[in-house]
Amino acid sequence: MTDINTANQDELDAVEGLRGHGFEIVRYREERGRFTSLRQLDEVPGLSGKLDEATRGQLSV
């Protein structure tokens, strides 16, 4: 399980379904604060509508 509030770019990129998006997730978190829901990942540039339930199942907030 990868916590999207504490994981670094490399840890996020290692998750199947997030590869190549770690930088955007970290930048979003730094600009807007901690995630309160996995649904907020849809607000990250390049991720809207791309995450399936299997990927979300590997993540926590």
CHARMM internal coordinates of N, CA and C (Angstrom, degrees):
IC EDIT
DIST 1 N 1 CA 1.4548
DIST 1 CA 1 C 1.5342
ANGL 1 N 1 CA 1 C 107.92
DIST 1 C 2 N 1.3089
ANGL 1 CA 1 C 2 N 115.93
DIHE 1 N 1 CA 1 C 2 N 131.33
DIST 2 N 2 CA 1.4559
ANGL 1 C 2 N 2 CA 121.85
DIHE 1 CA 1 C 2 N 2 CA -179.58
DIST 2 CA 2 C 1.5263
ANGL 2 N 2 CA 2 C 109.45
DIHE 1 C 2 N 2 CA 2 C -112.11
DIST 2 C 3 N 1.3140
ANGL 2 CA 2 C 3 N 116.86
DIHE 2 N 2 CA 2 C 3 N 123.79
DIST 3 N 3 CA 1.4571
ANGL 2 C 3 N 3 CA 122.26
DIHE 2 CA 2 C 3 N 3 CA 178.69
DIST 3 CA 3 C 1.5269
ANGL 3 N 3 CA 3 C 108.31
DIHE 2 C 3 N 3 CA 3 C -84.10
DIST 3 C 4 N 1.3210
ANGL 3 CA 3 C 4 N 116.67
DIHE 3 N 3 CA 3 C 4 N 116.76
DIST 4 N 4 CA 1.4683
ANGL 3 C 4 N 4 CA 119.99
DIHE 3 CA 3 C 4 N 4 CA -176.49
DIST 4 CA 4 C 1.5203
ANGL 4 N 4 CA 4 C 112.91
DIHE 3 C 4 N 4 CA 4 C -71.38
DIST 4 C 5 N 1.3281
ANGL 4 CA 4 C 5 N 117.35
DIHE 4 N 4 CA 4 C 5 N -9.87
DIST 5 N 5 CA 1.4636
ANGL 4 C 5 N 5 CA 120.65
DIHE 4 CA 4 C 5 N 5 CA 177.57
DIST 5 CA 5 C 1.5199
ANGL 5 N 5 CA 5 C 112.84
DIHE 4 C 5 N 5 CA 5 C -90.34
DIST 5 C 6 N 1.3218
ANGL 5 CA 5 C 6 N 117.85
DIHE 5 N 5 CA 5 C 6 N -16.14
DIST 6 N 6 CA 1.4666
ANGL 5 C 6 N 6 CA 119.45
DIHE 5 CA 5 C 6 N 6 CA -177.13
DIST 6 CA 6 C 1.5264
ANGL 6 N 6 CA 6 C 113.06
DIHE 5 C 6 N 6 CA 6 C -122.77
DIST 6 C 7 N 1.3107
ANGL 6 CA 6 C 7 N 117.64
DIHE 6 N 6 CA 6 C 7 N -16.33
DIST 7 N 7 CA 1.4650
ANGL 6 C 7 N 7 CA 120.74
DIHE 6 CA 6 C 7 N 7 CA -177.22
DIST 7 CA 7 C 1.5222
ANGL 7 N 7 CA 7 C 111.07
DIHE 6 C 7 N 7 CA 7 C -70.39
DIST 7 C 8 N 1.3315
ANGL 7 CA 7 C 8 N 114.90
DIHE 7 N 7 CA 7 C 8 N 144.53
DIST 8 N 8 CA 1.4648
ANGL 7 C 8 N 8 CA 119.19
DIHE 7 CA 7 C 8 N 8 CA 175.67
DIST 8 CA 8 C 1.5324
ANGL 8 N 8 CA 8 C 109.14
DIHE 7 C 8 N 8 CA 8 C -88.12
DIST 8 C 9 N 1.3142
ANGL 8 CA 8 C 9 N 116.06
DIHE 8 N 8 CA 8 C 9 N 178.18
DIST 9 N 9 CA 1.4542
ANGL 8 C 9 N 9 CA 121.67
DIHE 8 CA 8 C 9 N 9 CA -176.40
DIST 9 CA 9 C 1.5300
ANGL 9 N 9 CA 9 C 112.09
DIHE 8 C 9 N 9 CA 9 C -56.40
DIST 9 C 10 N 1.3203
ANGL 9 CA 9 C 10 N 117.68
DIHE 9 N 9 CA 9 C 10 N -46.40
DIST 10 N 10 CA 1.4603
ANGL 9 C 10 N 10 CA 121.28
DIHE 9 CA 9 C 10 N 10 CA -178.32
DIST 10 CA 10 C 1.5210
ANGL 10 N 10 CA 10 C 111.81
DIHE 9 C 10 N 10 CA 10 C -63.76
DIST 10 C 11 N 1.3293
ANGL 10 CA 10 C 11 N 116.86
DIHE 10 N 10 CA 10 C 11 N -40.19
DIST 11 N 11 CA 1.4670
ANGL 10 C 11 N 11 CA 120.54
DIHE 10 CA 10 C 11 N 11 CA 178.99
DIST 11 CA 11 C 1.5289
ANGL 11 N 11 CA 11 C 110.97
DIHE 10 C 11 N 11 CA 11 C -65.52
DIST 11 C 12 N 1.3122
ANGL 11 CA 11 C 12 N 116.97
DIHE 11 N 11 CA 11 C 12 N -39.02
DIST 12 N 12 CA 1.4574
ANGL 11 C 12 N 12 CA 120.75
DIHE 11 CA 11 C 12 N 12 CA 178.07
DIST 12 CA 12 C 1.5244
ANGL 12 N 12 CA 12 C 111.22
DIHE 11 C 12 N 12 CA 12 C -69.04
DIST 12 C 13 N 1.3264
ANGL 12 CA 12 C 13 N 116.83
DIHE 12 N 12 CA 12 C 13 N -41.60
DIST 13 N 13 CA 1.4642
ANGL 12 C 13 N 13 CA 120.60
DIHE 12 CA 12 C 13 N 13 CA 178.53
DIST 13 CA 13 C 1.5279
ANGL 13 N 13 CA 13 C 112.36
DIHE 12 C 13 N 13 CA 13 C -64.13
DIST 13 C 14 N 1.3233
ANGL 13 CA 13 C 14 N 117.36
DIHE 13 N 13 CA 13 C 14 N -22.84
DIST 14 N 14 CA 1.4652
ANGL 13 C 14 N 14 CA 121.20
DIHE 13 CA 13 C 14 N 14 CA -179.46
DIST 14 CA 14 C 1.5302
ANGL 14 N 14 CA 14 C 112.56
DIHE 13 C 14 N 14 CA 14 C -76.97
DIST 14 C 15 N 1.3220
ANGL 14 CA 14 C 15 N 117.54
DIHE 14 N 14 CA 14 C 15 N -13.86
DIST 15 N 15 CA 1.4677
ANGL 14 C 15 N 15 CA 121.40
DIHE 14 CA 14 C 15 N 15 CA -179.86
DIST 15 CA 15 C 1.5230
ANGL 15 N 15 CA 15 C 108.87
DIHE 14 C 15 N 15 CA 15 C -80.56
DIST 15 C 16 N 1.3186
ANGL 15 CA 15 C 16 N 115.75
DIHE 15 N 15 CA 15 C 16 N 126.48
DIST 16 N 16 CA 1.4699
ANGL 15 C 16 N 16 CA 121.07
DIHE 15 CA 15 C 16 N 16 CA 176.30
DIST 16 CA 16 C 1.5260
ANGL 16 N 16 CA 16 C 108.24
DIHE 15 C 16 N 16 CA 16 C -57.25
DIST 16 C 17 N 1.3011
ANGL 16 CA 16 C 17 N 116.95
DIHE 16 N 16 CA 16 C 17 N 127.90
DIST 17 N 17 CA 1.4590
ANGL 16 C 17 N 17 CA 121.45
DIHE 16 CA 16 C 17 N 17 CA -178.59
DIST 17 CA 17 C 1.5204
ANGL 17 N 17 CA 17 C 113.60
DIHE 16 C 17 N 17 CA 17 C 99.80
DIST 17 C 18 N 1.3306
ANGL 17 CA 17 C 18 N 117.02
DIHE 17 N 17 CA 17 C 18 N -15.39
DIST 18 N 18 CA 1.4665
ANGL 17 C 18 N 18 CA 120.52
DIHE 17 CA 17 C 18 N 18 CA 178.13
DIST 18 CA 18 C 1.5205
ANGL 18 N 18 CA 18 C 112.63
DIHE 17 C 18 N 18 CA 18 C -113.12
DIST 18 C 19 N 1.3035
ANGL 18 CA 18 C 19 N 117.19
DIHE 18 N 18 CA 18 C 19 N -5.59
DIST 19 N 19 CA 1.4719
ANGL 18 C 19 N 19 CA 120.26
DIHE 18 CA 18 C 19 N 19 CA -176.14
DIST 19 CA 19 C 1.5186
ANGL 19 N 19 CA 19 C 111.86
DIHE 18 C 19 N 19 CA 19 C -48.92
DIST 19 C 20 N 1.3289
ANGL 19 CA 19 C 20 N 114.36
DIHE 19 N 19 CA 19 C 20 N 128.74
DIST 20 N 20 CA 1.4550
ANGL 19 C 20 N 20 CA 120.89
DIHE 19 CA 19 C 20 N 20 CA 179.53
DIST 20 CA 20 C 1.5206
ANGL 20 N 20 CA 20 C 114.41
DIHE 19 C 20 N 20 CA 20 C 85.83
DIST 20 C 21 N 1.3318
ANGL 20 CA 20 C 21 N 117.20
DIHE 20 N 20 CA 20 C 21 N -1.73
DIST 21 N 21 CA 1.4648
ANGL 20 C 21 N 21 CA 120.12
DIHE 20 CA 20 C 21 N 21 CA -178.47
DIST 21 CA 21 C 1.5261
ANGL 21 N 21 CA 21 C 112.72
DIHE 20 C 21 N 21 CA 21 C -113.77
DIST 21 C 22 N 1.3111
ANGL 21 CA 21 C 22 N 117.86
DIHE 21 N 21 CA 21 C 22 N 1.36
DIST 22 N 22 CA 1.4585
ANGL 21 C 22 N 22 CA 121.30
DIHE 21 CA 21 C 22 N 22 CA -178.90
DIST 22 CA 22 C 1.5144
ANGL 22 N 22 CA 22 C 112.60
DIHE 21 C 22 N 22 CA 22 C -56.53
DIST 22 C 23 N 1.3201
ANGL 22 CA 22 C 23 N 116.92
DIHE 22 N 22 CA 22 C 23 N -42.93
DIST 23 N 23 CA 1.4662
ANGL 22 C 23 N 23 CA 120.66
DIHE 22 CA 22 C 23 N 23 CA -178.98
DIST 23 CA 23 C 1.5224
ANGL 23 N 23 CA 23 C 110.76
DIHE 22 C 23 N 23 CA 23 C -60.00
DIST 23 C 24 N 1.3464
ANGL 23 CA 23 C 24 N 117.00
DIHE 23 N 23 CA 23 C 24 N -46.18
DIST 24 N 24 CA 1.4581
ANGL 23 C 24 N 24 CA 120.66
DIHE 23 CA 23 C 24 N 24 CA -178.15
DIST 24 CA 24 C 1.5311
ANGL 24 N 24 CA 24 C 111.53
DIHE 23 C 24 N 24 CA 24 C -65.06
DIST 24 C 25 N 1.3402
ANGL 24 CA 24 C 25 N 116.53
DIHE 24 N 24 CA 24 C 25 N -37.57
DIST 25 N 25 CA 1.4614
ANGL 24 C 25 N 25 CA 120.34
DIHE 24 CA 24 C 25 N 25 CA 179.64
DIST 25 CA 25 C 1.5282
ANGL 25 N 25 CA 25 C 110.37
DIHE 24 C 25 N 25 CA 25 C -65.65
DIST 25 C 26 N 1.3215
ANGL 25 CA 25 C 26 N 116.64
DIHE 25 N 25 CA 25 C 26 N -45.86
DIST 26 N 26 CA 1.4665
ANGL 25 C 26 N 26 CA 120.36
DIHE 25 CA 25 C 26 N 26 CA 179.05
DIST 26 CA 26 C 1.5268
ANGL 26 N 26 CA 26 C 110.36
DIHE 25 C 26 N 26 CA 26 C -63.63
DIST 26 C 27 N 1.3087
ANGL 26 CA 26 C 27 N 117.92
DIHE 26 N 26 CA 26 C 27 N -43.21
DIST 27 N 27 CA 1.4644
ANGL 26 C 27 N 27 CA 121.13
DIHE 26 CA 26 C 27 N 27 CA 179.82
DIST 27 CA 27 C 1.5322
ANGL 27 N 27 CA 27 C 110.84
DIHE 26 C 27 N 27 CA 27 C -62.80
DIST 27 C 28 N 1.3212
ANGL 27 CA 27 C 28 N 116.42
DIHE 27 N 27 CA 27 C 28 N -43.91
DIST 28 N 28 CA 1.4653
ANGL 27 C 28 N 28 CA 120.28
DIHE 27 CA 27 C 28 N 28 CA 177.67
DIST 28 CA 28 C 1.5244
ANGL 28 N 28 CA 28 C 110.24
DIHE 27 C 28 N 28 CA 28 C -58.42
DIST 28 C 29 N 1.3217
ANGL 28 CA 28 C 29 N 116.75
DIHE 28 N 28 CA 28 C 29 N -46.21
DIST 29 N 29 CA 1.4624
ANGL 28 C 29 N 29 CA 122.51
DIHE 28 CA 28 C 29 N 29 CA -179.74
DIST 29 CA 29 C 1.5261
ANGL 29 N 29 CA 29 C 111.28
DIHE 28 C 29 N 29 CA 29 C -62.19
DIST 29 C 30 N 1.3230
ANGL 29 CA 29 C 30 N 117.35
DIHE 29 N 29 CA 29 C 30 N -41.43
DIST 30 N 30 CA 1.4602
ANGL 29 C 30 N 30 CA 120.81
DIHE 29 CA 29 C 30 N 30 CA 179.73
DIST 30 CA 30 C 1.5312
ANGL 30 N 30 CA 30 C 111.84
DIHE 29 C 30 N 30 CA 30 C -67.42
DIST 30 C 31 N 1.3203
ANGL 30 CA 30 C 31 N 117.15
DIHE 30 N 30 CA 30 C 31 N -35.18
DIST 31 N 31 CA 1.4590
ANGL 30 C 31 N 31 CA 121.52
DIHE 30 CA 30 C 31 N 31 CA -177.87
DIST 31 CA 31 C 1.5195
ANGL 31 N 31 CA 31 C 113.07
DIHE 30 C 31 N 31 CA 31 C -80.43
DIST 31 C 32 N 1.3406
ANGL 31 CA 31 C 32 N 117.35
DIHE 31 N 31 CA 31 C 32 N -34.91
DIST 32 N 32 CA 1.4650
ANGL 31 C 32 N 32 CA 120.66
DIHE 31 CA 31 C 32 N 32 CA -171.92
DIST 32 CA 32 C 1.5196
ANGL 32 N 32 CA 32 C 114.94
DIHE 31 C 32 N 32 CA 32 C -115.68
DIST 32 C 33 N 1.3099
ANGL 32 CA 32 C 33 N 116.92
DIHE 32 N 32 CA 32 C 33 N -5.33
DIST 33 N 33 CA 1.4580
ANGL 32 C 33 N 33 CA 119.59
DIHE 32 CA 32 C 33 N 33 CA -179.39
DIST 33 CA 33 C 1.5240
ANGL 33 N 33 CA 33 C 111.59
DIHE 32 C 33 N 33 CA 33 C 95.44
DIST 33 C 34 N 1.3236
ANGL 33 CA 33 C 34 N 114.18
DIHE 33 N 33 CA 33 C 34 N -176.93
DIST 34 N 34 CA 1.4543
ANGL 33 C 34 N 34 CA 121.79
DIHE 33 CA 33 C 34 N 34 CA -175.85
DIST 34 CA 34 C 1.5323
ANGL 34 N 34 CA 34 C 111.91
DIHE 33 C 34 N 34 CA 34 C -61.47
DIST 34 C 35 N 1.3160
ANGL 34 CA 34 C 35 N 114.36
DIHE 34 N 34 CA 34 C 35 N 148.33
DIST 35 N 35 CA 1.4582
ANGL 34 C 35 N 35 CA 120.40
DIHE 34 CA 34 C 35 N 35 CA 172.73
DIST 35 CA 35 C 1.5259
ANGL 35 N 35 CA 35 C 107.76
DIHE 34 C 35 N 35 CA 35 C -74.60
DIST 35 C 36 N 1.3128
ANGL 35 CA 35 C 36 N 116.69
DIHE 35 N 35 CA 35 C 36 N 141.81
DIST 36 N 36 CA 1.4628
ANGL 35 C 36 N 36 CA 121.08
DIHE 35 CA 35 C 36 N 36 CA 175.33
DIST 36 CA 36 C 1.5243
ANGL 36 N 36 CA 36 C 111.21
DIHE 35 C 36 N 36 CA 36 C -110.12
DIST 36 C 37 N 1.3289
ANGL 36 CA 36 C 37 N 116.48
DIHE 36 N 36 CA 36 C 37 N -9.76
DIST 37 N 37 CA 1.4565
ANGL 36 C 37 N 37 CA 122.21
DIHE 36 CA 36 C 37 N 37 CA -178.75
DIST 37 CA 37 C 1.5253
ANGL 37 N 37 CA 37 C 109.14
DIHE 36 C 37 N 37 CA 37 C -154.21
DIST 37 C 38 N 1.3169
ANGL 37 CA 37 C 38 N 116.66
DIHE 37 N 37 CA 37 C 38 N 147.71
DIST 38 N 38 CA 1.4678
ANGL 37 C 38 N 38 CA 119.84
DIHE 37 CA 37 C 38 N 38 CA 175.75
DIST 38 CA 38 C 1.5209
ANGL 38 N 38 CA 38 C 110.86
DIHE 37 C 38 N 38 CA 38 C -65.55
DIST 38 C 39 N 1.3153
ANGL 38 CA 38 C 39 N 117.52
DIHE 38 N 38 CA 38 C 39 N -25.57
DIST 39 N 39 CA 1.4724
ANGL 38 C 39 N 39 CA 121.12
DIHE 38 CA 38 C 39 N 39 CA 179.05
DIST 39 CA 39 C 1.5301
ANGL 39 N 39 CA 39 C 111.75
DIHE 38 C 39 N 39 CA 39 C -61.98
DIST 39 C 40 N 1.3185
ANGL 39 CA 39 C 40 N 117.35
DIHE 39 N 39 CA 39 C 40 N -23.66
DIST 40 N 40 CA 1.4685
ANGL 39 C 40 N 40 CA 120.30
DIHE 39 CA 39 C 40 N 40 CA 178.49
DIST 40 CA 40 C 1.5234
ANGL 40 N 40 CA 40 C 111.48
DIHE 39 C 40 N 40 CA 40 C -64.80
DIST 40 C 41 N 1.3233
ANGL 40 CA 40 C 41 N 118.16
DIHE 40 N 40 CA 40 C 41 N -18.89
DIST 41 N 41 CA 1.4619
ANGL 40 C 41 N 41 CA 119.81
DIHE 40 CA 40 C 41 N 41 CA 177.61
DIST 41 CA 41 C 1.5273
ANGL 41 N 41 CA 41 C 110.98
DIHE 40 C 41 N 41 CA 41 C -60.90
DIST 41 C 42 N 1.3323
ANGL 41 CA 41 C 42 N 117.17
DIHE 41 N 41 CA 41 C 42 N -24.94
DIST 42 N 42 CA 1.4638
ANGL 41 C 42 N 42 CA 120.35
DIHE 41 CA 41 C 42 N 42 CA 177.28
DIST 42 CA 42 C 1.5254
ANGL 42 N 42 CA 42 C 111.93
DIHE 41 C 42 N 42 CA 42 C -65.93
DIST 42 C 43 N 1.3251
ANGL 42 CA 42 C 43 N 117.53
DIHE 42 N 42 CA 42 C 43 N -16.86
DIST 43 N 43 CA 1.4668
ANGL 42 C 43 N 43 CA 121.92
DIHE 42 CA 42 C 43 N 43 CA 178.39
DIST 43 CA 43 C 1.5324
ANGL 43 N 43 CA 43 C 112.42
DIHE 42 C 43 N 43 CA 43 C -86.52
DIST 43 C 44 N 1.3365
ANGL 43 CA 43 C 44 N 116.71
DIHE 43 N 43 CA 43 C 44 N -11.60
DIST 44 N 44 CA 1.4603
ANGL 43 C 44 N 44 CA 121.12
DIHE 43 CA 43 C 44 N 44 CA -179.82
DIST 44 CA 44 C 1.5258
ANGL 44 N 44 CA 44 C 108.46
DIHE 43 C 44 N 44 CA 44 C -75.74
DIST 44 C 45 N 1.3299
ANGL 44 CA 44 C 45 N 117.76
DIHE 44 N 44 CA 44 C 45 N 128.27
DIST 45 N 45 CA 1.4688
ANGL 44 C 45 N 45 CA 119.96
DIHE 44 CA 44 C 45 N 45 CA 179.93
DIST 45 CA 45 C 1.5301
ANGL 45 N 45 CA 45 C 111.76
DIHE 44 C 45 N 45 CA 45 C -51.98
DIST 45 C 46 N 1.3320
ANGL 45 CA 45 C 46 N 114.86
DIHE 45 N 45 CA 45 C 46 N 129.70
DIST 46 N 46 CA 1.4549
ANGL 45 C 46 N 46 CA 120.90
DIHE 45 CA 45 C 46 N 46 CA 177.88
DIST 46 CA 46 C 1.5156
ANGL 46 N 46 CA 46 C 114.65
DIHE 45 C 46 N 46 CA 46 C 90.50
DIST 46 C 47 N 1.3259
ANGL 46 CA 46 C 47 N 118.94
DIHE 46 N 46 CA 46 C 47 N -8.17
DIST 47 N 47 CA 1.4644
ANGL 46 C 47 N 47 CA 121.19
DIHE 46 CA 46 C 47 N 47 CA -178.03
DIST 47 CA 47 C 1.5192
ANGL 47 N 47 CA 47 C 114.06
DIHE 46 C 47 N 47 CA 47 C -108.93
DIST 47 C 48 N 1.2835
ANGL 47 CA 47 C 48 N 119.13
DIHE 47 N 47 CA 47 C 48 N -12.98
DIST 48 N 48 CA 1.4570
ANGL 47 C 48 N 48 CA 121.72
DIHE 47 CA 47 C 48 N 48 CA -175.15
DIST 48 CA 48 C 1.5298
ANGL 48 N 48 CA 48 C 111.83
DIHE 47 C 48 N 48 CA 48 C -53.73
DIST 48 C 49 N 1.3199
ANGL 48 CA 48 C 49 N 115.36
DIHE 48 N 48 CA 48 C 49 N 117.99
DIST 49 N 49 CA 1.4550
ANGL 48 C 49 N 49 CA 121.40
DIHE 48 CA 48 C 49 N 49 CA 177.52
DIST 49 CA 49 C 1.5125
ANGL 49 N 49 CA 49 C 115.79
DIHE 48 C 49 N 49 CA 49 C 74.68
DIST 49 C 50 N 1.3199
ANGL 49 CA 49 C 50 N 118.91
DIHE 49 N 49 CA 49 C 50 N 5.75
DIST 50 N 50 CA 1.4640
ANGL 49 C 50 N 50 CA 121.54
DIHE 49 CA 49 C 50 N 50 CA -175.39
DIST 50 CA 50 C 1.5210
ANGL 50 N 50 CA 50 C 114.47
DIHE 49 C 50 N 50 CA 50 C -97.88
DIST 50 C 51 N 1.3285
ANGL 50 CA 50 C 51 N 117.63
DIHE 50 N 50 CA 50 C 51 N -16.03
DIST 51 N 51 CA 1.4591
ANGL 50 C 51 N 51 CA 119.50
DIHE 50 CA 50 C 51 N 51 CA -175.61
DIST 51 CA 51 C 1.5185
ANGL 51 N 51 CA 51 C 110.99
DIHE 50 C 51 N 51 CA 51 C -90.32
DIST 51 C 52 N 1.3274
ANGL 51 CA 51 C 52 N 115.79
DIHE 51 N 51 CA 51 C 52 N 126.00
DIST 52 N 52 CA 1.4546
ANGL 51 C 52 N 52 CA 119.59
DIHE 51 CA 51 C 52 N 52 CA 176.84
DIST 52 CA 52 C 1.5204
ANGL 52 N 52 CA 52 C 110.26
DIHE 51 C 52 N 52 CA 52 C -90.94
DIST 52 C 53 N 1.3035
ANGL 52 CA 52 C 53 N 116.49
DIHE 52 N 52 CA 52 C 53 N 173.64
DIST 53 N 53 CA 1.4625
ANGL 52 C 53 N 53 CA 121.11
DIHE 52 CA 52 C 53 N 53 CA -177.08
DIST 53 CA 53 C 1.5269
ANGL 53 N 53 CA 53 C 111.97
DIHE 52 C 53 N 53 CA 53 C -65.50
DIST 53 C 54 N 1.3379
ANGL 53 CA 53 C 54 N 117.91
DIHE 53 N 53 CA 53 C 54 N -30.54
DIST 54 N 54 CA 1.4704
ANGL 53 C 54 N 54 CA 120.67
DIHE 53 CA 53 C 54 N 54 CA 178.63
DIST 54 CA 54 C 1.5253
ANGL 54 N 54 CA 54 C 109.90
DIHE 53 C 54 N 54 CA 54 C -64.60
DIST 54 C 55 N 1.3198
ANGL 54 CA 54 C 55 N 116.97
DIHE 54 N 54 CA 54 C 55 N -40.90
DIST 55 N 55 CA 1.4679
ANGL 54 C 55 N 55 CA 120.38
DIHE 54 CA 54 C 55 N 55 CA 178.05
DIST 55 CA 55 C 1.5217
ANGL 55 N 55 CA 55 C 109.78
DIHE 54 C 55 N 55 CA 55 C -67.97
DIST 55 C 56 N 1.3071
ANGL 55 CA 55 C 56 N 117.17
DIHE 55 N 55 CA 55 C 56 N -46.47
DIST 56 N 56 CA 1.4698
ANGL 55 C 56 N 56 CA 120.67
DIHE 55 CA 55 C 56 N 56 CA 179.35
DIST 56 CA 56 C 1.5214
ANGL 56 N 56 CA 56 C 110.96
DIHE 55 C 56 N 56 CA 56 C -59.67
DIST 56 C 57 N 1.3279
ANGL 56 CA 56 C 57 N 117.51
DIHE 56 N 56 CA 56 C 57 N -31.36
DIST 57 N 57 CA 1.4504
ANGL 56 C 57 N 57 CA 122.03
DIHE 56 CA 56 C 57 N 57 CA 179.16
DIST 57 CA 57 C 1.5194
ANGL 57 N 57 CA 57 C 113.71
DIHE 56 C 57 N 57 CA 57 C -67.08
DIST 57 C 58 N 1.3300
ANGL 57 CA 57 C 58 N 117.18
DIHE 57 N 57 CA 57 C 58 N -16.75
DIST 58 N 58 CA 1.4690
ANGL 57 C 58 N 58 CA 122.49
DIHE 57 CA 57 C 58 N 58 CA 178.46
DIST 58 CA 58 C 1.5204
ANGL 58 N 58 CA 58 C 112.55
DIHE 57 C 58 N 58 CA 58 C -92.23
DIST 58 C 59 N 1.3439
ANGL 58 CA 58 C 59 N 116.76
DIHE 58 N 58 CA 58 C 59 N -2.06
DIST 59 N 59 CA 1.4517
ANGL 58 C 59 N 59 CA 121.84
DIHE 58 CA 58 C 59 N 59 CA -172.00
DIST 59 CA 59 C 1.5170
ANGL 59 N 59 CA 59 C 111.85
DIHE 58 C 59 N 59 CA 59 C -118.05
DIST 59 C 60 N 1.3181
ANGL 59 CA 59 C 60 N 114.80
DIHE 59 N 59 CA 59 C 60 N 155.27
DIST 60 N 60 CA 1.4665
ANGL 59 C 60 N 60 CA 120.84
DIHE 59 CA 59 C 60 N 60 CA 174.54
DIST 60 CA 60 C 1.5179
ANGL 60 N 60 CA 60 C 108.89
DIHE 59 C 60 N 60 CA 60 C -142.72
DIST 60 C 61 N 1.3361
ANGL 60 CA 60 C 61 N 115.44
DIHE 60 N 60 CA 60 C 61 N 164.31
DIST 61 N 61 CA 1.4706
ANGL 60 C 61 N 61 CA 121.57
DIHE 60 CA 60 C 61 N 61 CA 175.56
DIST 61 CA 61 C 1.5023
ANGL 61 N 61 CA 61 C 109.47
DIHE 60 C 61 N 61 CA 61 C -117.54
END
COOR INIT
IC SEED 1 N 1 CA 1 C
IC BUILD
